[in-house]
Amino acid sequence: MKIHKFFLASFFCVLAFVSKSQKVVEVTASSEVVGVTNKSFETIIYNSTSSDIEKAWRELMKEYDGKVKKSKRDLISSSTMIPLFGSTPQNIYFRTYELNDSTSKIIVAIEVGTDYIDPSSAKGDAAKSFIRTFAFDHSKTKTNAKLQSKERENNQLTSKKRQLVREKEKLEKNLKKWKESIEEAELKLKENIADQEKIDAAIIKSEEAVKTTQSELNSIR
């Protein structure tokens, strides 16, 4: 029974860790006002910046003939024709800001005719799907770019490591040669000193022989 409880507790711990590590892109109703309404939607985008998100949103709105302009903190896309929201032109209000280095929030409100799409309505579900697709695709694109950057950085570090290993091996070989050369030089130095000592002794004897022979020469009359 105790073993069963242990494995059950371990399973829930692993499940909690996996859930916490997942980055889910989920669109929900927002309490924030964008444009002039609080009938808005919000979600999270990962590994991007406000400027990159705004640029991507501008490009998306232009695909639907939206005329995009900046008003204070918001992007306003007027006369936008997204078929998902019907045949009536839409004004779409968009805002984004960074929560931290890797997470940003977007808030979107969609005006169709004289009313805004309510997040709890059927069109609200369509709006959530549209906004989620944008947030999901942008998060994937930016996270993939981040991955490639990290992989390049890792490859550079790995390459540098291989270079350092080769240099170490070369230095070790050279050090062995240098040690052998030093040992050989030290031996030759000792031999040289010994030879000098022998020569010094021979010179002394030779000088004495010269003096003796010189005396001998001088003594001949």
C-alpha positions as CSV (number, residue, x, y, z in Angstrom):
1,M,0.0,0.0,0.0
2,K,2.9,2.4,0.9
3,I,4.6,1.5,-2.4
4,H,1.4,2.3,-4.3
5,K,1.1,5.6,-2.6
6,F,4.7,6.4,-3.3
7,F,4.4,5.7,-7.1
8,L,1.1,7.7,-7.2
9,A,2.8,10.7,-5.5
10,S,5.7,10.4,-7.9
11,F,3.4,10.3,-10.9
12,F,1.6,13.5,-9.8
13,C,4.9,15.2,-9.2
14,V,6.1,14.4,-12.7
15,L,2.7,15.5,-14.1
16,A,2.9,18.8,-12.3
17,F,6.5,19.4,-13.5
18,V,5.5,18.7,-17.1
19,S,2.4,20.9,-16.9
20,K,4.5,23.7,-15.4
21,S,7.1,23.4,-18.2
22,Q,4.6,23.6,-21.0
23,K,3.9,26.9,-22.6
24,V,0.3,26.8,-23.6
25,V,-1.1,29.5,-25.9
26,E,-4.7,30.0,-24.7
27,V,-6.9,32.9,-25.6
28,T,-9.3,34.2,-22.9
29,A,-11.6,37.1,-22.3
30,S,-9.7,40.1,-21.0
31,S,-10.6,42.8,-18.5
32,E,-8.3,45.3,-20.2
33,V,-9.7,48.1,-22.3
34,V,-8.3,48.4,-25.8
35,G,-9.6,51.1,-28.1
36,V,-12.7,52.1,-26.1
37,T,-14.0,48.7,-25.1
38,N,-13.4,46.0,-22.5
39,K,-14.9,43.3,-24.8
40,S,-11.5,42.1,-25.6
41,F,-9.4,39.0,-25.8
42,E,-5.9,38.3,-24.4
43,T,-3.2,35.7,-24.7
44,I,0.5,35.2,-24.3
45,I,3.3,35.2,-26.9
46,Y,6.7,33.7,-26.1
47,N,10.2,34.7,-27.0
48,S,9.4,37.9,-29.0
49,T,9.4,41.6,-28.4
50,S,6.7,44.2,-28.6
51,S,8.1,45.7,-31.8
52,D,8.4,42.3,-33.6
53,I,4.8,41.4,-32.5
54,E,3.4,44.7,-33.7
55,K,5.3,44.2,-37.0
56,A,3.8,40.7,-37.5
57,W,0.3,41.9,-36.6
58,R,0.5,44.8,-39.1
59,E,1.5,42.3,-41.8
60,L,-1.4,40.0,-40.9
61,M,-3.9,42.8,-41.0
62,K,-2.7,44.0,-44.4
63,E,-3.3,40.5,-45.7
64,Y,-7.0,41.2,-45.0
65,D,-6.9,44.7,-46.5
66,G,-6.7,46.4,-43.1
67,K,-5.5,50.0,-43.0
68,V,-3.2,50.0,-40.0
69,K,-2.3,53.0,-37.9
70,K,-0.8,53.6,-34.5
71,S,-2.8,55.5,-31.9
72,K,-1.0,55.9,-28.6
73,R,-0.4,52.4,-27.3
74,D,-2.8,50.6,-29.8
75,L,-2.7,49.5,-33.4
76,I,-6.0,50.1,-35.2
77,S,-6.7,48.2,-38.3
78,S,-9.7,49.7,-40.0
79,S,-11.9,48.4,-42.9
80,T,-10.4,44.9,-42.3
81,M,-12.1,42.0,-44.1
82,I,-11.6,38.8,-42.2
83,P,-14.2,36.3,-43.6
84,L,-14.3,34.4,-40.3
85,F,-16.1,37.4,-38.8
86,G,-18.6,37.9,-41.6
87,S,-18.9,40.2,-44.7
88,T,-19.1,43.4,-42.7
89,P,-15.8,45.4,-42.5
90,Q,-14.1,45.1,-39.1
91,N,-12.1,47.6,-37.0
92,I,-9.6,45.6,-35.0
93,Y,-7.8,47.1,-32.0
94,F,-4.5,45.6,-30.9
95,R,-2.1,46.2,-28.0
96,T,1.0,44.3,-26.8
97,Y,3.4,44.8,-24.0
98,E,6.2,42.7,-22.5
99,L,5.7,40.9,-19.2
100,N,9.3,39.8,-18.9
101,D,12.3,39.0,-21.1
102,S,10.6,36.0,-22.8
103,T,6.9,36.6,-22.5
104,S,4.5,39.3,-23.9
105,K,0.8,39.8,-23.7
106,I,-1.5,40.8,-26.5
107,I,-5.0,42.3,-26.2
108,V,-7.4,42.4,-29.1
109,A,-10.9,43.8,-29.6
110,I,-12.8,43.3,-32.8
111,E,-15.5,45.8,-33.9
112,V,-18.0,44.5,-36.4
113,G,-20.4,47.2,-37.6
114,T,-21.4,49.1,-34.5
115,D,-20.7,46.4,-31.9
116,Y,-17.7,44.5,-30.6
117,I,-17.4,40.7,-30.6
118,D,-18.2,39.3,-27.2
119,P,-15.7,36.7,-26.0
120,S,-18.6,34.5,-24.8
121,S,-20.4,34.5,-28.2
122,A,-20.1,32.1,-31.1
123,K,-18.1,34.8,-33.0
124,G,-16.0,35.0,-29.8
125,D,-14.9,31.4,-30.3
126,A,-14.0,32.2,-33.9
127,A,-12.0,35.3,-32.7
128,K,-10.2,33.2,-30.1
129,S,-9.2,30.7,-32.8
130,F,-8.0,33.5,-35.1
131,I,-6.0,35.2,-32.3
132,R,-4.6,31.9,-31.1
133,T,-3.3,31.0,-34.5
134,F,-1.4,34.3,-34.7
135,A,0.0,34.0,-31.2
136,F,0.9,30.3,-31.6
137,D,2.6,30.7,-35.0
138,H,4.5,33.8,-33.9
139,S,5.6,32.1,-30.7
140,K,6.8,29.0,-32.7
141,T,8.6,31.2,-35.2
142,K,10.4,33.3,-32.6
143,T,11.2,30.3,-30.4
144,N,12.6,28.4,-33.3
145,A,14.8,31.4,-34.2
146,K,15.9,31.4,-30.5
147,L,16.7,27.7,-30.7
148,Q,18.8,28.2,-33.9
149,S,20.6,31.1,-32.2
150,K,21.3,28.9,-29.1
151,E,22.4,26.0,-31.4
152,R,24.8,28.3,-33.2
153,E,26.2,29.5,-29.9
154,N,26.5,25.9,-28.7
155,N,28.2,24.9,-32.0
156,Q,30.7,27.8,-31.6
157,L,31.4,26.8,-28.0
158,T,31.8,23.1,-29.0
159,S,34.2,24.2,-31.9
160,K,36.2,26.3,-29.5
161,K,36.3,23.3,-27.1
162,R,37.7,21.0,-29.8
163,Q,40.3,23.7,-30.7
164,L,41.4,24.0,-27.1
165,V,41.6,20.2,-26.8
166,R,43.8,20.1,-30.0
167,E,46.0,22.9,-28.6
168,K,46.3,21.1,-25.3
169,E,47.4,17.9,-27.0
170,K,49.9,19.8,-29.1
171,L,51.2,21.7,-26.0
172,E,51.6,18.4,-24.1
173,K,53.6,16.9,-27.0
174,N,55.7,20.0,-27.2
175,L,56.1,20.0,-23.4
176,K,57.4,16.4,-23.6
177,K,59.8,17.4,-26.4
178,W,60.9,20.5,-24.4
179,K,61.4,18.4,-21.3
180,E,63.5,15.9,-23.2
181,S,65.4,18.8,-24.8
182,I,66.0,20.4,-21.4
183,E,67.2,17.1,-20.0
184,E,69.5,16.6,-23.0
185,A,70.8,20.2,-22.6
186,E,71.4,19.7,-18.9
187,L,73.3,16.5,-19.6
188,K,75.4,18.3,-22.2
189,L,76.0,21.2,-19.8
190,K,77.2,18.8,-17.2
191,E,79.5,17.1,-19.8
192,N,80.8,20.5,-20.9
193,I,81.6,21.5,-17.3
194,A,83.4,18.2,-16.7
195,D,85.3,18.6,-20.0
196,Q,86.3,22.2,-19.0
197,E,87.5,20.9,-15.6
198,K,89.6,18.3,-17.4
199,I,91.0,20.9,-19.8
200,D,91.7,23.3,-16.9
201,A,93.8,20.5,-15.2
202,A,95.5,19.7,-18.5
203,I,96.3,23.4,-19.1
204,I,97.8,23.7,-15.6
205,K,100.0,20.7,-16.4
206,S,100.8,22.1,-19.8
207,E,101.8,25.5,-18.4
208,E,104.1,23.8,-15.8
209,A,105.6,21.7,-18.6
210,V,106.2,25.0,-20.6
211,K,107.9,26.6,-17.6
212,T,110.0,23.5,-17.0
213,T,111.0,23.3,-20.6
214,Q,111.7,27.1,-20.7
215,S,114.0,26.7,-17.7
216,E,115.7,23.8,-19.3
217,L,116.3,25.8,-22.4
218,N,117.6,28.7,-20.4
219,S,120.0,26.4,-18.5
220,I,121.8,25.4,-21.6
221,R,125.0,27.4,-21.9
